[in-house]
Amino acid sequence: MGHPLVRRLLLGSAFSALGSGLTMPFLYVYFAQVRGIPTATVGLIFAWMGVVSFLFAPIGGTLIDRFGPRIVMVCGLIVEAAAVGSIGFLETVQQALIVTTAVCIGTIGLYPATTALLTRLVPEAERERVYGFQFMLMNAGLGVGGMISSFVIDVGSVASFQRLYLIDALSYVGYIVIIATLPRGTGRLVEQADLTAAASDATMPGGWRVVLADRTLLRVVAVSTVVITFGYAQMETGFAAYVTEQGGVPASRLGWAYAANTAVIVLGQLVALRFIQGRSRSRMLALAAAGWSVSWVVIGGSGLVEGPGAIALAVIGLGLFGIGETIWAPVAPSLINDLAVEELRGRYNALQAMTWTVASIIGPAFAGLLIGNRLAGVWVVSVVAGTAVAAVLFLRLAAHLTAAQDGRVAAGEASVRG
């Protein structure tokens, strides 16, 4: 955290999140209610965004390993800024598909590139702390942006949305300036800086074959996909549908629950960072998954009561979910980057990012299928059970990790398990 370049990166990330917070909650509203795109078509557009992100994610990882994370971030942010600024001016379904495709292409390398860049700028012992700070600042930016936009959005005014999307685009421009002004070669391997692309490939034998042959990595990715599908991916579609339709919570009160979630993250992240220090990562990930399971139990209770009680359970439940997030955010990327081969770090992070894409496709569809067919109780049981099973699987993961990879000892002190 003392590294000035790290502070600049975190500041840029927070500034970008502030812009995203202005628009993120309203994309569906903008498409359906402002531009008059049919609800079913909007759903297909969102599904298409997930497919594009999934298909292009491996390319992002490859580009990071070949050219370094900094240039991938700059190019991605330029594309995303142009695309986001265009959203406010689209009028047809075809234009919506083109613009959202561009948004997804712009974002494919951002998370793995940012993670790889931060990983190479800080000592191994400080990674969890930096990842935690990044997550905290990102949520603070999203929360503040969401609060500001809730006061200025007018569904009856296209111009109000155009202003917000242009402001969001400008927030990316600020981030681009920060990344572009980093010293040349920041975050690249020495070999990448000195070799041609062809020679650089020689230092990365096997490429994706090496990544996909890492059985420990695949175990982590598989369990992560399960917990994100039944956890994070349910926070918007599943949670909102259940508490409003089954619990009768007014839509206007959903903001209270999301505000509680953000507040817990912002206020609790520093406490969580102290708590996880020196503890088993597999156990911490299991604890996060178990915490999400408990939060779904509480949220499930909102469907059994009415009025203020349902609202209270929804708010408390999503607040509890935030506790698990403060543990997950620093630990999960630390584990992935300790498993990573240095020359293939972009690909390792890209594969982990793909778990979010897969979950974002499966999770909402799963929730819509069950809740939309009046099987809300089955949905509650599924998300509680899914996160609980993931907790058990994370505990079993410890047997496949070295002590250093599991975060129990410093790398130099670890001995490889037989």
QUIFEN-V95807 format. One record per pair of residues at least 6 apart in sequence whose ideal C-beta (glycine too) atoms are under 6 Angstrom apart, sorted by the first residue. I is the first residue (numbers start at 1). GAP is how many residues later the second one is. If there is no record, write none. Layout:
I;GAP / I;GAP
This chain:
3;118 / 5;116 / 6;115 / 8;170 / 10;124 / 10;127 / 12;163 / 12;166 / 13;121 / 13;125 / 14;123 / 14;127 / 15;156 / 15;159 / 16;155 / 16;156 / 16;159 / 17;121 / 17;124 / 17;125 / 18;123 / 18;126 / 18;127 / 19;149 / 19;152 / 21;120 / 21;121 / 21;124 / 21;125 / 22;123 / 22;127 / 22;142 / 22;146 / 23;141 / 23;142 / 23;145 / 25;121 / 30;131 / 31;6 / 31;11 / 32;7 / 32;10 / 33;122 / 34;124 / 34;127 / 37;56 / 41;52 / 45;51 / 45;55 / 49;51 / 49;55 / 50;307 / 50;310 / 50;311 / 52;49 / 52;52 / 53;51 / 53;304 / 54;303 / 56;49 / 56;52 / 57;51 / 57;293 / 57;296 / 57;297 / 60;48 / 60;49 / 60;290 / 61;51 / 61;285 / 61;286 / 61;289 / 63;9 / 64;8 / 64;45 / 64;48 / 64;49 / 64;52 / 64;282 / 65;279 / 65;281 / 65;282 / 66;131 / 68;119 / 68;120 / 68;124 / 69;44 / 69;47 / 69;48 / 69;118 / 70;116 / 70;117 / 72;37 / 72;41 / 73;40 / 73;106 / 74;105 / 74;106 / 76;30 / 76;33 / 76;34 / 77;95 / 77;98 / 77;99 / 79;27 / 80;23 / 80;26 / 80;27 / 80;92 / 81;88 / 81;91 / 81;92 / 83;16 / 83;19 / 83;20 / 83;23 / 84;81 / 84;84 / 84;85 / 85;80 / 85;81 / 85;84 / 86;13 / 87;12 / 87;78 / 88;73 / 88;74 / 88;77 / 90;6 / 90;9 / 111;242 / 112;234 / 112;237 / 112;238 / 112;241 / 115;218 / 115;234 / 116;229 / 116;230 / 116;233 / 117;70 / 118;12 / 119;218 / 120;67 / 122;8 / 127;207 / 128;202 / 128;206 / 129;144 / 131;199 / 131;202 / 132;137 / 132;141 / 132;197 / 132;198 / 135;194 / 136;130 / 136;133 / 139;123 / 139;126 / 139;127 / 140;126 / 143;119 / 149;15 / 153;7 / 154;6 / 185;8 / 191;12 / 192;8 / 203;140 / 204;139 / 204;140 / 211;133 / 211;136 / 216;184 / 217;122 / 221;130 / 221;134 / 223;167 / 223;170 / 223;171 / 224;131 / 225;130 / 225;133 / 225;134 / 226;164 / 227;62 / 227;160 / 227;163 / 228;127 / 228;131 / 229;130 / 229;133 / 229;134 / 230;153 / 230;156 / 230;157 / 231;61 / 231;156 / 233;126 / 233;127 / 233;130 / 234;129 / 234;133 / 234;149 / 237;127 / 237;130 / 238;129 / 240;14 / 241;130 / 242;129 / 242;134 / 243;6 / 243;59 / 243;71 / 244;7 / 246;57 / 246;130 / 247;55 / 247;56 / 247;63 / 248;58 / 248;62 / 249;61 / 249;62 / 249;65 / 253;58 / 256;59 / 257;57 / 257;58 / 257;61 / 260;55 / 260;58 / 260;59 / 261;57 / 261;58 / 261;61 / 264;55 / 264;58 / 265;57 / 265;60 / 265;61 / 268;58 / 269;57 / 272;54 / 272;55 / 276;8 / 280;126 / 280;128 / 281;50 / 281;54 / 281;125 / 281;126 / 282;112 / 282;115 / 282;116 / 282;124 / 284;43 / 284;47 / 285;46 / 285;109 / 286;105 / 286;108 / 286;109 / 288;36 / 288;39 / 288;40 / 289;98 / 289;101 / 289;102 / 290;101 / 291;32 / 291;33 / 292;29 / 292;32 / 292;95 / 293;91 / 293;94 / 293;95 / 295;22 / 295;25 / 295;26 / 296;87 / 296;88 / 297;87 / 298;15 / 298;18 / 298;19 / 299;18 / 300;80 / 301;12 / 302;8 / 302;11 / 302;12 / 336;12 / 336;16 / 338;67 / 340;8 / 370;8 / 370;9 / 371;8 / 398;8 / 402;12 / 402;14 / 402;15 / 403;6 / 403;11 / 404;7 / 404;10
